[in-house]
Amino acid sequence: MISSENVSHWSLVDFIKIEARSGFTSKNFFSDENVNANNPAFTSSQTETTFRAGAESTTVQIVKKMADLAQLEKFVAMGFKEGMSVTLKNLDDLLATLSQRS
């Protein structure tokens, strides 16, 4: 991810549990460009993502758990909100493209 200040941020995802069609749990880290997340300057979170199918749509719920408020503040300061917005926009675009193919 590249911030509006043109600073690169890298991330790493470690999948803990995957349940087909219902969700997954992962540990998420900010890292350096060499996938080194062991630096104490980087923060991490645990994420539970669940999917609930409806008649014409699917609801996606994302719950992030941080070690403490300081970790949350650091996560936000490193661009989580902006990165998540871009990610969800890309997902919307992908789903729109896929639905046009059906």
C-alpha positions as CSV (number, residue, x, y, z in Angstrom):
1,M,0.0,0.0,0.0
2,I,1.3,3.5,-0.8
3,S,0.0,6.3,1.3
4,S,-1.0,9.8,0.0
5,E,2.5,10.9,1.2
6,N,4.0,8.3,-1.2
7,V,5.2,6.1,1.7
8,S,5.1,2.4,1.1
9,H,3.5,0.1,3.7
10,W,3.6,-3.7,3.5
11,S,1.5,-6.3,5.2
12,L,1.5,-10.0,5.9
13,V,-1.5,-12.3,6.6
14,D,-1.2,-15.6,8.5
15,F,-4.4,-17.6,8.0
16,I,-5.3,-19.4,11.3
17,K,-8.6,-21.1,10.3
18,I,-10.5,-21.3,7.1
19,E,-14.1,-22.5,7.0
20,A,-15.4,-22.9,3.4
21,R,-18.3,-20.6,2.6
22,S,-18.6,-19.3,6.1
23,G,-15.4,-17.4,7.0
24,F,-11.8,-17.3,8.1
25,T,-9.6,-16.1,11.0
26,S,-6.3,-14.5,10.3
27,K,-3.4,-12.7,12.1
28,N,-2.5,-9.5,10.2
29,F,0.8,-7.7,10.5
30,F,2.4,-4.6,9.0
31,S,5.8,-5.6,7.8
32,D,8.7,-4.4,5.8
33,E,9.3,-5.1,2.1
34,N,11.1,-8.3,3.0
35,V,8.0,-9.7,4.8
36,N,9.7,-9.1,8.2
37,A,7.0,-8.5,10.8
38,N,9.1,-9.1,13.8
39,N,10.1,-5.5,14.2
40,P,8.4,-4.0,17.3
41,A,7.6,-0.9,15.3
42,F,5.0,-2.9,13.4
43,T,1.6,-3.7,14.8
44,S,-0.6,-6.7,14.4
45,S,-4.2,-7.7,14.8
46,Q,-6.4,-10.8,14.7
47,T,-9.3,-10.6,12.2
48,E,-12.4,-12.7,12.0
49,T,-14.2,-12.5,8.7
50,T,-17.6,-14.2,8.3
51,F,-20.0,-14.5,5.4
52,R,-23.8,-14.7,5.7
53,A,-25.7,-15.6,2.6
54,G,-29.0,-14.0,1.9
55,A,-31.6,-14.5,-0.8
56,E,-30.0,-11.9,-3.1
57,S,-26.8,-10.7,-1.3
58,T,-24.1,-11.8,1.1
59,T,-23.2,-10.0,4.2
60,V,-19.5,-9.8,5.1
61,Q,-18.6,-9.0,8.7
62,I,-15.0,-8.1,9.6
63,V,-14.0,-7.9,13.3
64,K,-10.5,-6.8,14.1
65,K,-9.0,-7.5,17.6
66,M,-6.0,-5.4,18.7
67,A,-3.8,-6.0,21.8
68,D,-4.6,-2.6,23.2
69,L,-5.7,0.9,22.2
70,A,-2.1,2.0,21.4
71,Q,-1.9,-0.8,18.8
72,L,-5.2,0.3,17.3
73,E,-4.0,3.9,17.1
74,K,-0.7,2.8,15.4
75,F,-2.7,0.6,13.0
76,V,-4.8,3.6,12.0
77,A,-1.8,5.9,11.8
78,M,-0.1,3.5,9.4
79,G,-3.0,3.8,6.9
80,F,-5.4,0.9,7.8
81,K,-8.5,3.0,7.1
82,E,-7.3,4.1,3.7
83,G,-6.0,0.7,2.8
84,M,-9.3,-1.0,3.8
85,S,-11.3,1.5,1.8
86,V,-9.2,0.7,-1.3
87,T,-9.5,-3.0,-0.7
88,L,-13.3,-2.9,-0.4
89,K,-13.6,-0.7,-3.5
90,N,-11.5,-3.3,-5.4
91,L,-13.8,-6.0,-4.1
92,D,-16.9,-4.1,-5.2
93,D,-15.4,-3.7,-8.7
94,L,-14.4,-7.4,-8.9
95,L,-17.9,-8.5,-7.9
96,A,-19.5,-6.1,-10.4
97,T,-17.3,-7.5,-13.1
98,L,-18.1,-11.1,-12.2
99,S,-21.8,-10.5,-11.9
100,Q,-21.8,-9.1,-15.5
101,R,-20.3,-12.4,-16.7
102,S,-23.2,-14.4,-15.3
